[in-house]
Amino acid sequence: MKKIILFALLIFSFFNSFAQDISGQWNGVLKLPNNQLKVVFNLTKTENGYTSTTDSPDQNVKGIPVKSTTFENSVLKLDIPAVGGSYEGKLNADTIFVGKITQNGHTLDLNLSKGNIVIAKTQEPKQPFPYYTENVKFENKKDQVTLAGTLSLPKKEGNFPAVILISGSGAQNRDEEMLGHKPFLVLADYLTKKGIAVLRFDDRGFGESTGDFKSATTTDFVKDVQAGVDYLKTRKEINKNKIGLIGHSEGGVIAPIVAGNSKDIAFIVLMAGTGIRGDKLLLLQKELIEREMGVSEEEIKRGEETYKEIYELITSSSSVDEKLKKDVKNIFESKLGVKDKRADAYTYEVTNPWIYNFLKLDPAPYLEKVKCPVLAINGSKDLQVPAEANLQNINKALTKAGNKKVTIKELPNLNHLFQECKTGLPKEYASIEQTISPTALEEISSWVLLQIK
């Protein structure tokens, strides 16, 4: 999962009121336990003080409301019911709010200053591109969802092999944009320059695509990708016998499902695709991230036991009903000491439609149906989809099915986004200038070019 599941990205909002005018945009970087997010605070002065909204540029979220904003004696206080938290910061002589945000019992530093915070992403291609691009729309007729995306072609006229890029968990636009990076834009640019057409699209219910993302599961995203395959087959510029799929994270689960059920797929690339069942993956992810963060072994074990009990309840259930929610909430309350709205939020986090489906999803049966060539790659420092366990199980399932056209590679010193990194912790993602390692780009492109000869 490109985006962390157990440590989901949090969206925050805040703001103010006082004697001097602090209206305008205030910017900060929220360093979460497993991630880093830019936040923008929009302060508006009124007759009675201030009102506020907040934006999360890295997640394409704007206008989150703040219930109350006060600014007295240089202290800014914000009540943020949308996230169940609050913020307090003091304006210092350097015109910087030095403060903290508290949410669900956790307190994090958050300093605010005027002016944009920009980390240059030098790999991001700029127009004009040396190839043809077209904004397109296609329909998932089964679910009556219209997907909007970009088709890039090496030239406007011709007949080309093609790939569809499939994003990971969480609502993503066609560039798989997150934390200041646009991985799919970089990957599409690299492949198109190599002579390969690329289709990438906004997830349903996000960007320009229709549909409801919140109620969607992996099964629904499979249908969206198949609709993309069907669309490519209608294009005269596409070689219908050379259509492949490249899936990142959850996309690496979706690709084998589509390929196993379709003769139209010539090859698939799994970028940090999962090879173990969802519940086992999340437990392993949680353990490795917390250990790298320096969490005590006692706390790691306590959390593991709690979530294992919860996941066993969920995976043995037949549906999400009130009894399941109540039982899960009771475990959070008794084992972790969370209460009231926090317990409700924790419960929803592990029982919403997508996570409920994912916890039960075992990739092995789908991989065993894949007959086309497969490239599976992982970074050695991937803490979200750990390389060793997942690559081994992917290889095992494909071998069991008799698929001999399989290439498995663990790429040194790369994280879940295939960036060159120090620790592999998600909190590094935004601060790394590189979007995708050239090593990963070359591994993917050279392998794909071999398949389409």
C-alpha positions as CSV (number, residue, x, y, z in Angstrom):
1,M,0.0,0.0,0.0
2,K,1.4,3.1,-1.3
3,K,-0.3,4.9,1.5
4,I,0.0,3.6,5.0
5,I,-3.0,1.7,6.3
6,L,-2.4,1.2,10.0
7,F,-0.9,4.6,10.2
8,A,-3.3,6.4,8.0
9,L,-2.5,9.9,6.8
10,L,-4.2,12.4,9.1
11,I,-5.7,15.6,7.8
12,F,-5.6,18.6,10.1
13,S,-7.1,22.0,10.3
14,F,-6.6,25.1,12.5
15,F,-6.8,28.9,13.0
16,N,-7.1,32.3,15.0
17,S,-8.1,35.7,16.4
18,F,-6.3,38.7,18.0
19,A,-5.2,42.3,18.1
20,Q,-2.6,42.3,15.4
21,D,-3.6,41.0,11.9
22,I,-2.6,37.5,11.3
23,S,-4.9,36.9,8.4
24,G,-3.6,35.1,5.3
25,Q,-1.9,31.7,4.6
26,W,0.2,30.0,7.2
27,N,2.2,27.0,6.3
28,G,3.7,24.1,8.2
29,V,5.0,20.5,7.9
30,L,3.2,18.0,10.1
31,K,5.7,15.2,10.9
32,L,3.5,12.2,11.7
33,P,4.8,9.0,13.2
34,N,5.0,7.4,9.7
35,N,4.6,10.3,7.3
36,Q,5.1,14.0,6.7
37,L,2.4,16.4,5.4
38,K,2.4,20.0,4.2
39,V,-0.5,21.9,5.7
40,V,-1.9,25.3,4.7
41,F,-3.9,27.4,7.2
42,N,-6.2,30.0,5.7
43,L,-7.0,32.7,8.3
44,T,-9.7,35.3,7.6
45,K,-10.3,38.3,9.9
46,T,-13.9,39.1,10.9
47,E,-15.5,41.7,13.1
48,N,-15.4,39.3,16.0
49,G,-12.0,37.8,15.5
50,Y,-11.0,35.1,13.0
51,T,-12.4,32.1,11.1
52,S,-10.3,29.4,9.6
53,T,-10.0,26.6,7.1
54,T,-7.1,24.3,6.2
55,D,-5.8,22.6,3.1
56,S,-3.7,19.5,2.8
57,P,-1.9,20.0,-0.6
58,D,-0.2,16.7,-0.6
59,Q,-3.6,15.0,-0.4
60,N,-5.5,17.4,-2.7
61,V,-7.9,18.3,0.2
62,K,-9.0,21.9,0.6
63,G,-11.4,23.9,2.9
64,I,-11.5,21.7,6.0
65,P,-13.5,23.8,8.6
66,V,-12.3,24.8,12.0
67,K,-15.0,25.2,14.6
68,S,-13.4,28.0,16.6
69,T,-10.3,30.2,16.2
70,T,-8.9,32.4,19.0
71,F,-5.8,34.5,19.2
72,E,-5.0,36.2,22.5
73,N,-1.7,37.3,24.0
74,S,0.1,35.9,21.0
75,V,-1.4,32.5,21.5
76,L,-3.4,30.8,18.7
77,K,-5.9,28.2,19.7
78,L,-7.9,26.1,17.3
79,D,-10.8,23.7,17.9
80,I,-10.9,21.0,15.2
81,P,-13.8,18.7,15.7
82,A,-13.4,17.4,12.1
83,V,-10.3,15.5,13.3
84,G,-11.2,15.2,17.0
85,G,-8.3,17.4,18.0
86,S,-7.0,20.9,18.9
87,Y,-4.0,23.1,18.1
88,E,-2.2,25.7,20.2
89,G,0.8,27.8,19.2
90,K,2.5,30.9,20.3
91,L,3.7,33.6,17.9
92,N,7.4,34.3,18.4
93,A,9.7,37.3,17.5
94,D,10.4,35.6,14.1
95,T,6.7,35.6,13.2
96,I,6.5,31.9,13.6
97,F,3.8,30.0,15.5
98,V,5.6,27.5,17.7
99,G,3.0,25.0,18.8
100,K,1.6,21.5,19.1
101,I,-1.5,19.6,17.8
102,T,-3.2,17.1,19.9
103,Q,-5.4,14.4,18.4
104,N,-6.7,11.1,19.7
105,G,-4.4,11.3,22.7
106,H,-1.3,12.0,20.6
107,T,0.6,15.3,20.6
108,L,2.8,16.4,17.7
109,D,4.9,19.5,17.1
110,L,3.6,21.8,14.4
111,N,5.2,25.2,13.6
112,L,3.6,27.6,11.2
113,S,5.1,30.4,9.1
114,K,4.0,32.6,6.2
115,G,5.4,31.6,2.8
116,N,5.3,28.4,0.8
117,I,7.3,25.3,1.8
118,V,8.6,23.7,-1.4
119,I,10.8,20.6,-1.8
120,A,12.0,20.5,-5.4
121,K,11.1,17.4,-7.3
122,T,13.7,17.5,-10.1
123,Q,12.4,14.3,-11.8
124,E,9.0,15.8,-12.5
125,P,8.7,16.3,-16.3
126,K,7.6,19.7,-17.6
127,Q,5.6,20.5,-20.8
128,P,6.0,20.6,-23.7
129,F,6.5,16.8,-23.7
130,P,8.3,15.1,-26.6
131,Y,5.3,12.9,-27.2
132,Y,1.5,13.1,-27.6
133,T,-0.8,13.3,-24.6
134,E,-4.6,13.2,-24.6
135,N,-7.1,13.6,-21.7
136,V,-9.6,10.7,-22.0
137,K,-12.7,9.2,-20.4
138,F,-13.9,5.7,-20.4
139,E,-16.8,3.9,-18.6
140,N,-17.0,1.0,-16.2
141,K,-20.5,0.0,-17.4
142,K,-21.1,-2.5,-14.7
143,D,-20.9,0.1,-12.0
144,Q,-21.9,3.1,-14.1
145,V,-18.6,4.9,-13.2
146,T,-16.8,7.2,-15.6
147,L,-13.0,7.2,-15.3
148,A,-11.0,10.2,-16.4
149,G,-7.3,10.0,-17.2
150,T,-4.4,10.7,-19.5
151,L,-3.3,8.6,-22.4
152,S,0.3,9.3,-23.5
153,L,1.5,8.0,-26.9
154,P,5.0,8.1,-28.3
155,K,3.6,9.7,-31.4
156,K,0.1,10.9,-32.3
157,E,-0.1,8.4,-35.1
158,G,1.1,4.8,-35.0
159,N,0.4,1.5,-33.3
160,F,2.1,1.0,-29.9
161,P,2.3,-1.4,-27.0
162,A,0.6,-0.1,-23.9
163,V,0.5,-0.3,-20.1
164,I,-2.1,0.8,-17.6
165,L,-0.8,2.2,-14.3
166,I,-2.7,1.1,-11.2
167,S,-2.4,3.1,-8.0
168,G,-2.2,1.9,-4.4
169,S,-4.6,2.3,-1.5
170,G,-6.2,5.6,-0.8
171,A,-7.8,8.0,-3.2
172,Q,-5.3,9.0,-5.9
173,N,-5.3,11.0,-9.0
174,R,-3.8,9.9,-12.3
175,D,-0.3,10.9,-11.3
176,E,-0.6,8.9,-8.0
177,E,0.1,12.3,-6.4
178,M,1.1,12.3,-2.7
179,L,3.5,14.2,-0.4
180,G,4.6,16.5,-3.2
181,H,5.5,13.6,-5.5
182,K,3.9,12.5,-8.8
183,P,5.2,8.9,-9.3
184,F,2.9,8.0,-12.1
185,L,3.7,11.1,-14.1
186,V,7.4,10.3,-13.8
187,L,6.9,6.7,-14.7
188,A,4.5,7.5,-17.6
189,D,7.0,10.0,-19.0
190,Y,9.9,7.5,-18.8
191,L,7.9,4.7,-20.5
192,T,6.4,6.8,-23.2
193,K,9.9,8.1,-24.2
194,K,10.8,4.4,-24.6
195,G,8.0,3.9,-27.1
196,I,5.3,2.5,-24.8
197,A,1.8,4.1,-24.6
198,V,0.6,4.7,-21.1
199,L,-2.9,5.1,-19.6
200,R,-3.2,6.4,-16.1
201,F,-6.5,7.6,-14.5
202,D,-8.0,9.2,-11.4
203,D,-9.5,6.7,-8.9
204,R,-13.3,6.5,-8.9
205,G,-14.8,9.3,-6.9
206,F,-11.6,11.4,-7.1
207,G,-10.2,14.0,-9.4
208,E,-12.4,14.0,-12.5
209,S,-13.7,10.5,-12.2
210,T,-17.2,9.8,-11.0
211,G,-18.4,7.2,-8.4
212,D,-18.1,6.8,-4.7
213,F,-14.6,6.1,-3.4
214,K,-15.5,5.6,0.2
215,S,-17.7,2.6,-0.4
216,A,-15.4,1.0,-2.9
217,T,-13.2,-2.1,-2.4
218,T,-10.4,-3.7,-4.2
219,T,-13.0,-5.7,-6.2
220,D,-14.5,-2.5,-7.5
221,F,-11.1,-1.1,-8.5
222,V,-10.5,-4.4,-10.5
223,K,-13.5,-3.5,-12.6
224,D,-12.3,0.0,-13.2
225,V,-9.0,-1.4,-14.5
226,Q,-10.7,-3.9,-16.8
227,A,-12.7,-1.0,-18.1
228,G,-9.4,0.7,-19.0
229,V,-8.3,-2.4,-20.8
230,D,-11.5,-2.5,-22.8
231,Y,-11.0,1.2,-23.7
232,L,-7.5,0.7,-24.9
233,K,-8.7,-2.1,-27.2
234,T,-10.9,0.5,-29.0
235,R,-8.0,2.7,-29.8
236,K,-6.4,2.3,-33.2
237,E,-3.1,3.5,-31.8
238,I,-2.8,0.6,-29.4
239,N,-1.5,-2.9,-30.2
240,K,-4.3,-5.0,-28.7
241,N,-1.9,-8.0,-28.3
242,K,0.6,-6.0,-26.2
243,I,-1.4,-4.5,-23.4
244,G,0.2,-4.8,-19.9
245,L,-0.5,-3.7,-16.4
246,I,1.8,-2.0,-13.9
247,G,0.4,-1.9,-10.3
248,H,1.9,-0.2,-7.3
249,S,1.2,-1.5,-3.8
250,E,-2.6,-2.3,-3.8
251,G,-2.3,-1.9,-7.6
252,G,0.1,-4.9,-7.4
253,V,-2.9,-6.9,-6.0
254,I,-5.3,-5.6,-8.6
255,A,-3.1,-6.4,-11.6
256,P,-3.0,-10.2,-11.0
257,I,-6.7,-10.3,-10.4
258,V,-7.3,-8.6,-13.8
259,A,-4.7,-10.7,-15.6
260,G,-6.0,-14.0,-14.1
261,N,-9.4,-13.3,-15.5
262,S,-8.5,-11.9,-18.9
263,K,-6.7,-13.1,-22.0
264,D,-6.1,-9.5,-23.0
265,I,-3.2,-9.0,-20.6
266,A,0.2,-9.7,-22.2
267,F,2.3,-9.0,-19.0
268,I,2.1,-7.5,-15.5
269,V,4.6,-5.6,-13.3
270,L,4.1,-5.7,-9.6
271,M,5.7,-2.7,-7.8
272,A,5.7,-3.6,-4.1
273,G,2.7,-5.8,-4.7
274,T,1.5,-7.9,-1.8
275,G,2.0,-11.7,-1.5
276,I,0.5,-12.3,1.9
277,R,-3.1,-11.9,3.2
278,G,-4.1,-8.4,4.2
279,D,-4.3,-8.9,8.0
280,K,-0.8,-10.6,8.1
281,L,0.6,-7.8,6.0
282,L,-0.7,-5.0,8.2
283,L,0.6,-6.8,11.4
284,L,4.1,-7.1,9.8
285,Q,4.0,-3.5,8.6
286,K,3.0,-2.2,12.0
287,E,5.8,-4.2,13.7
288,L,8.6,-3.1,11.3
289,I,7.6,0.6,11.2
290,E,7.3,0.8,15.0
291,R,10.6,-0.9,15.5
292,E,12.4,1.4,13.1
293,M,10.8,4.3,14.9
294,G,12.3,3.1,18.2
295,V,9.1,2.0,19.9
296,S,9.7,-0.4,22.8
297,E,9.4,-4.1,22.2
298,E,6.8,-4.2,25.0
299,E,4.6,-1.7,23.2
300,I,5.1,-3.4,19.8
301,K,4.0,-6.7,21.3
302,R,1.0,-5.1,23.1
303,G,-0.2,-3.5,19.8
304,E,0.4,-6.7,17.9
305,E,-1.7,-8.7,20.3
306,T,-4.5,-6.2,20.2
307,Y,-4.7,-5.9,16.4
308,K,-4.2,-9.6,15.9
309,E,-7.3,-10.2,18.1
310,I,-9.3,-7.6,16.2
311,Y,-8.2,-8.9,12.8
312,E,-9.1,-12.4,13.7
313,L,-12.6,-11.2,14.7
314,I,-12.9,-9.5,11.3
315,T,-11.5,-12.2,9.1
316,S,-13.8,-14.8,10.7
317,S,-16.9,-12.7,10.3
318,S,-19.3,-12.8,7.4
319,S,-20.1,-9.1,7.3
320,V,-19.8,-5.9,9.2
321,D,-22.7,-5.7,11.5
322,E,-23.3,-3.9,14.8
323,K,-22.2,-6.8,16.9
324,L,-18.8,-6.9,15.1
325,K,-18.4,-3.2,15.5
326,K,-19.2,-3.4,19.2
327,D,-16.8,-6.3,19.8
328,V,-14.0,-4.4,18.0
329,K,-14.7,-1.3,20.0
330,N,-14.6,-3.2,23.2
331,I,-11.1,-4.5,22.4
332,F,-9.8,-1.0,21.7
333,E,-11.3,0.2,24.9
334,S,-10.1,-2.6,27.1
335,K,-6.7,-3.2,25.5
336,L,-5.6,0.2,24.4
337,G,-7.6,2.4,26.7
338,V,-9.3,4.5,24.0
339,K,-12.7,5.8,24.8
340,D,-15.8,7.4,23.2
341,K,-15.2,9.1,19.8
342,R,-11.7,7.9,19.7
343,A,-12.8,4.3,20.1
344,D,-15.5,4.9,17.4
345,A,-12.9,6.3,15.0
346,Y,-10.5,3.4,15.6
347,T,-13.3,1.0,15.0
348,Y,-14.3,2.6,11.8
349,E,-10.7,2.5,10.7
350,V,-10.7,-1.3,10.7
351,T,-14.3,-2.0,9.6
352,N,-14.9,0.4,6.7
353,P,-15.6,-1.4,3.4
354,W,-12.2,-1.1,1.9
355,I,-10.2,-2.3,4.9
356,Y,-12.7,-5.0,5.8
357,N,-12.3,-6.5,2.3
358,F,-8.5,-6.0,2.3
359,L,-7.9,-7.7,5.6
360,K,-9.5,-10.9,4.1
361,L,-7.8,-10.6,0.7
362,D,-5.3,-13.4,0.0
363,P,-3.3,-12.6,-3.2
364,A,-2.2,-16.3,-3.6
365,P,-5.3,-17.7,-5.4
366,Y,-5.3,-14.8,-7.9
367,L,-1.6,-15.1,-8.6
368,E,-2.1,-18.8,-9.2
369,K,-4.3,-18.0,-12.1
370,V,-1.8,-15.7,-13.8
371,K,-0.3,-17.3,-17.0
372,C,1.4,-14.2,-18.6
373,P,4.9,-13.0,-17.8
374,V,5.3,-11.3,-14.4
375,L,8.0,-8.9,-13.0
376,A,7.7,-8.4,-9.2
377,I,10.0,-5.8,-7.6
378,N,10.4,-4.5,-4.1
379,G,12.7,-2.1,-2.3
380,S,14.9,-3.7,0.3
381,K,13.9,-1.0,2.8
382,D,10.2,-1.1,2.1
383,L,8.5,-1.2,5.5
384,Q,5.0,-1.1,4.2
385,V,5.1,-4.1,2.0
386,P,8.3,-5.8,3.2
387,A,10.3,-7.3,0.3
388,E,11.4,-10.7,1.6
389,A,8.0,-12.0,2.8
390,N,6.0,-10.7,-0.1
391,L,8.4,-11.5,-2.9
392,Q,8.8,-15.1,-1.6
393,N,5.0,-15.6,-1.5
394,I,4.5,-14.1,-4.9
395,N,7.1,-16.4,-6.4
396,K,5.7,-19.4,-4.6
397,A,2.1,-18.8,-5.9
398,L,3.3,-18.2,-9.4
399,T,5.5,-21.3,-9.4
400,K,2.7,-23.4,-8.0
401,A,0.6,-22.4,-11.0
402,G,3.4,-23.5,-13.4
403,N,4.2,-20.0,-14.6
404,K,7.8,-20.0,-15.7
405,K,7.9,-16.5,-17.1
406,V,8.5,-14.9,-13.7
407,T,11.2,-12.4,-12.7
408,I,11.6,-11.5,-9.0
409,K,13.9,-8.7,-7.9
410,E,14.7,-7.0,-4.6
411,L,16.2,-3.6,-5.3
412,P,18.8,-2.4,-2.7
413,N,18.1,0.7,-0.5
414,L,14.7,1.6,-1.9
415,N,11.6,2.3,0.1
416,H,7.9,1.6,-0.7
417,L,7.8,4.4,-3.2
418,F,11.1,3.1,-4.8
419,Q,13.0,6.1,-3.6
420,E,16.6,5.9,-2.5
421,C,16.4,6.3,1.3
422,K,18.0,6.0,4.7
423,T,15.5,4.2,6.9
424,G,12.6,3.3,4.7
425,L,10.2,5.1,7.2
426,P,7.2,6.8,5.5
427,K,8.1,10.0,7.2
428,E,11.0,10.3,4.8
429,Y,8.9,10.2,1.6
430,A,8.1,13.9,1.4
431,S,11.6,15.1,2.3
432,I,13.3,13.0,-0.4
433,E,13.9,15.0,-3.6
434,Q,13.8,11.8,-5.8
435,T,10.4,10.5,-6.9
436,I,11.5,7.2,-8.3
437,S,15.0,5.7,-8.4
438,P,16.5,5.5,-11.9
439,T,17.3,1.9,-11.0
440,A,13.7,1.0,-10.6
441,L,12.7,2.9,-13.8
442,E,15.3,1.1,-15.8
443,E,14.3,-2.3,-14.3
444,I,10.7,-1.8,-15.3
445,S,11.3,-0.3,-18.8
446,S,13.9,-2.8,-19.9
447,W,11.8,-5.8,-18.8
448,V,8.7,-4.4,-20.5
449,L,10.6,-3.8,-23.7
450,L,11.6,-7.5,-23.7
451,Q,8.0,-8.6,-23.4
452,I,6.8,-6.5,-26.3
453,K,9.5,-7.5,-28.9
